[in-house]
Amino acid sequence: MQEFGDFANIDIEKLIKTADGQFARVEELQKTVATLVGRAQDEDGLVTVEFAAEGLRELELHPKAMRLSSGELAEKIKETIRMASDDLQRQMSDAMGEVFGEEDNPMRFVNDPEAALSQVRSAEAAYNRTFEDVMGELDRIRRRLDL
């Protein structure tokens, strides 16, 4: 009978413990992410925003903001929402970095799609190699059994 390489030496209990630990950390991450709120205020203090996972949570306009033109006010609101969203994204990245480590933090791909594509290509190449190895082994078995 042929060996299975390193697969024959896998410590199943350690694998299960590791998986259980990761599931617990992800569950904790989900709870943490649900509580995160990005906050921002424009430089003049006229627009204050809270942004959470569900979207815009709070928008406060100082009474002086009404003296701005509608275009100026709209720009201040949009910019402040963007800043609050960025703050939320930073908090999420920090939380995910704690769970996954900085090297495996999925949020690092948000601003670097080329790195994400590189990871996908690497995974695809590994899958293709594994598939070819398995198909080659199945073909050898088929020939050995004269099927």
Secondary structure, DSSP 8 states (H G I E B T S, - for coil): ----GGGGG--HHHHHHHHHHHHHHHHHHHHHHHH-EEEEE-TTSSEEEEEETTEEEEEEE-GGGGGS-HHHHHHHHHHHHHHHHHHHHHHHHHHHHHHH-STT-GGGGTS-HHHHHHHHHHHHHHHHHHHHHHHHHHHHHHHHTT-
